[in-house]
Amino acid sequence: MSNIILNGKIIKKVKVKDVVFGGEKPVVIAGSCSVESREQIIELAKKLKVIGVDVLRGGAFKPRTSPYSFQGLGEEGLKYLKEASEITGIPVVSELMEASDIELLCKYVDIIQIGSRNMHNYSLLKAVGELNKPVLLKRGMSATIKEWILAAEYIAYYGNKNIILCERGIRTFDNYTRNTLDLAAVPIMKKETGLPVIVDPSHGTGIRELIMPLSLASIAVGADGIMVEVHEDPDNALSDGEQSLNIDQYKDLFNKIIY
């Protein structure tokens, strides 16, 4: 891996407003899989603010396996997410799917997420590499460690080194969980790249009851934070309700992670 630009010897800190990825305390990103309505995301943000949260997540453009699944509210969802951020003071992250939407997302979000399906979308990686905005790069669902590193290299090569890596599970022969969460990747990626690494146990398992133990395990192996899905009524969520915590479960998780 001698060709990497990123310095694996020094852990880079990525600052988003007052939130520091790679700092002394783990960062907690939480929110619903999708922004479902103005009232939904604002009320959720207020409740997360009371409990404690560093970054609010919410999808406006949703890449779904089925064309019949909820695809997100688009720019309307981004506006609601921005309003929730302004009301609560919590920075926000949302996923970018098309290079043509970069200017749009930059108006509304503090962190641009590159999802698992786009980790190999090199034109998109080049485009966000030219931005002066933090990028959350999720590991591809079938990506090797080296491929993930090189995806980060694309962003860094084009000038943007404000990169946060996210382990979200990989596809293996086992199908008990949605994916197989690769916690060994956390210390490996920190060593090889020097970038902050967080873990998404919601997508990593797809099972609500596994989010707590794997969040704790993530912090134990050195993760700089976690990213979890939270919904006030998971059973009636428009997307990924089965892997979303309710408010009480999130409060329990946050207290265990932070305290």
C-alpha positions in Angstrom: 0.0 0.0 0.0 3.0 2.3 -0.5 1.2 4.3 -3.1 -1.3 5.8 -0.7 -1.5 9.6 -0.3 -3.2 9.5 3.0 -0.8 9.4 6.0 -1.6 6.3 8.1 0.8 7.4 10.8 -1.2 10.4 12.0 -4.9 10.2 12.7 -6.5 13.0 10.9 -9.3 14.9 12.7 -12.2 16.0 10.7 -14.2 18.9 12.2 -17.8 19.6 11.3 -18.9 22.7 13.1 -18.2 21.8 16.8 -18.1 18.0 16.1 -14.7 16.4 15.9 -14.3 13.0 14.2 -11.1 11.3 15.4 -11.1 13.3 18.7 -11.2 12.2 22.3 -14.8 11.0 22.4 -16.9 9.0 20.0 -19.2 10.8 17.6 -22.8 9.6 17.4 -24.7 10.1 14.2 -28.4 9.2 14.4 -31.7 9.7 12.6 -34.2 8.1 10.4 -33.2 6.2 7.2 -35.4 8.5 5.2 -36.8 12.0 5.7 -40.5 11.2 5.6 -42.0 14.6 6.3 -41.2 18.0 7.8 -42.9 17.2 11.1 -41.3 13.8 11.3 -37.7 14.9 10.9 -38.0 18.1 13.1 -39.7 16.2 16.0 -37.1 13.4 15.8 -34.3 15.9 15.7 -35.6 17.7 18.8 -35.9 14.4 20.7 -32.4 13.3 19.7 -31.1 16.7 20.8 -32.5 16.3 24.3 -30.9 12.8 24.6 -27.7 13.7 23.0 -26.5 13.4 19.3 -23.7 14.9 17.4 -24.9 14.6 13.8 -28.4 14.1 12.4 -28.8 11.7 9.5 -31.6 11.5 7.0 -31.9 10.3 3.4 -33.5 12.6 0.8 -32.5 10.5 -2.2 -32.7 6.8 -1.4 -31.1 4.1 -3.5 -33.5 1.2 -3.1 -33.1 -2.3 -4.4 -36.8 -2.4 -5.3 -38.2 0.3 -7.6 -41.4 0.0 -5.7 -39.8 1.1 -2.4 -39.9 4.6 -1.0 -37.3 6.6 -3.0 -37.1 9.7 -0.7 -38.5 13.2 -1.0 -35.6 14.7 -2.9 -34.9 18.4 -2.5 -38.0 18.8 -0.3 -36.5 16.3 2.1 -33.2 18.2 2.1 -35.1 21.4 3.0 -36.7 19.7 6.0 -33.4 18.3 7.1 -31.8 21.8 6.9 -34.7 23.3 8.9 -34.3 20.6 11.6 -30.6 21.4 11.7 -31.3 25.2 12.1 -33.9 24.6 14.9 -31.7 22.2 16.9 -28.2 23.3 16.0 -27.2 19.8 15.0 -25.1 19.4 11.8 -26.6 17.0 9.1 -25.4 14.3 6.8 -27.2 13.0 3.7 -26.4 10.8 0.8 -25.3 12.0 -2.7 -26.2 9.7 -5.5 -25.6 11.8 -8.7 -22.8 14.3 -9.5 -25.4 16.6 -10.9 -26.9 17.0 -7.4 -23.7 18.1 -5.7 -24.5 21.8 -5.8 -28.0 21.0 -4.4 -26.7 19.0 -1.5 -24.0 21.5 -0.6 -26.8 24.1 0.0 -28.4 21.9 2.7 -25.9 19.5 4.3 -22.8 19.7 6.4 -21.4 16.2 5.4 -21.9 14.5 2.1 -22.3 10.8 2.3 -21.1 8.4 -0.5 -23.2 5.3 0.0 -22.1 1.7 -0.4 -23.5 1.4 -3.9 -21.4 4.3 -5.1 -18.0 3.5 -3.5 -16.8 2.4 -6.9 -18.4 5.3 -8.7 -15.1 7.0 -9.5 -16.5 10.0 -11.3 -18.6 10.8 -8.2 -15.5 10.3 -6.0 -13.5 12.7 -8.2 -16.4 15.3 -8.0 -16.6 15.3 -4.2 -12.8 15.3 -4.1 -13.0 18.8 -5.6 -15.2 20.1 -2.8 -14.3 21.8 0.5 -16.8 19.8 2.5 -16.4 16.7 4.6 -17.2 13.4 2.9 -18.5 10.3 4.7 -17.3 7.3 2.6 -19.1 4.1 3.2 -17.5 0.8 2.4 -18.9 -1.0 -0.7 -20.9 -4.1 0.2 -18.4 -6.4 -1.5 -15.3 -4.2 -1.3 -11.9 -5.4 -0.1 -9.9 -3.3 2.3 -7.6 -2.2 -0.6 -10.5 -1.2 -2.8 -11.9 0.9 0.1 -8.6 2.6 0.6 -8.2 3.4 -3.0 -11.8 4.8 -3.1 -10.7 7.2 -0.3 -7.5 7.9 -2.3 -9.7 9.1 -5.2 -11.2 11.8 -3.0 -7.9 12.8 -1.5 -6.1 12.9 -4.8 -8.5 15.5 -6.1 -7.9 17.7 -3.1 -10.3 16.8 -0.3 -8.8 15.1 2.7 -11.7 15.7 5.0 -12.8 12.1 4.7 -14.6 10.0 7.3 -14.7 6.3 6.7 -17.7 4.1 7.6 -17.7 0.3 7.9 -21.2 -0.8 7.2 -20.9 -4.6 6.7 -20.0 -6.6 3.7 -21.8 -9.3 1.8 -20.7 -12.9 2.7 -22.2 -16.4 2.3 -24.1 -16.0 5.5 -27.6 -14.4 5.3 -28.7 -14.5 9.0 -27.9 -10.8 9.2 -28.3 -8.3 6.4 -24.5 -8.0 6.1 -21.5 -9.3 7.9 -20.0 -6.5 10.1 -16.3 -6.4 9.6 -15.0 -4.9 12.9 -11.4 -5.9 12.1 -11.6 -3.3 9.3 -11.7 -0.5 11.9 -8.2 -0.7 13.3 -6.8 -1.7 9.9 -8.3 1.3 8.1 -7.1 3.7 10.9 -3.6 2.3 10.6 -3.5 2.3 6.8 -5.1 5.7 6.1 -4.9 7.7 9.3 -8.5 8.8 8.8 -11.3 8.6 11.4 -13.4 5.5 11.1 -17.0 5.0 12.3 -19.3 2.0 12.2 -22.9 1.6 11.0 -24.3 -1.4 12.9 -27.8 -0.7 11.6 -26.9 -1.7 8.0 -24.2 -4.0 9.3 -26.7 -6.3 10.8 -30.2 -5.3 9.8 -31.5 -6.5 13.1 -32.5 -4.0 15.8 -31.5 -6.2 18.8 -27.9 -6.4 17.5 -27.3 -2.7 17.2 -26.5 -2.2 20.9 -23.9 -5.0 21.3 -22.2 -4.2 18.0 -22.1 -0.5 18.8 -20.3 -1.2 22.0 -18.0 -3.7 20.2 -17.2 -1.0 17.6 -16.1 1.5 20.2 -14.1 -1.3 21.9 -12.0 -1.9 18.7 -11.3 1.8 18.3 -14.1 3.2 16.1 -14.3 7.0 16.3 -18.1 6.8 16.4 -21.2 5.1 15.3 -24.0 5.8 12.8 -27.4 4.4 13.8 -31.0 4.6 12.4 -33.6 5.9 14.9 -37.3 6.3 14.3 -40.1 7.2 16.7 -42.2 4.4 15.3 -39.9 1.9 13.6 -42.6 -0.6 12.7 -44.3 2.0 10.6 -41.1 3.6 9.1 -41.2 4.1 5.3 -37.7 2.4 5.0 -35.5 0.2 7.2 -37.8 0.1 10.2 -36.5 -3.4 11.2 -33.0 -2.0 11.7 -34.1 1.2 13.5 -34.1 1.9 17.2 -37.0 3.6 18.9 -36.3 6.6 21.1 -36.0 4.7 24.4 -33.6 2.2 22.8 -31.5 5.1 21.4 -31.3 6.8 24.8 -30.1 3.6 26.3 -27.5 3.2 23.6 -26.3 6.8 23.8 -25.8 6.6 27.5 -23.8 3.4 27.2 -21.6 4.8 24.4 -20.9 8.2 25.9 -20.9 7.4 29.6 
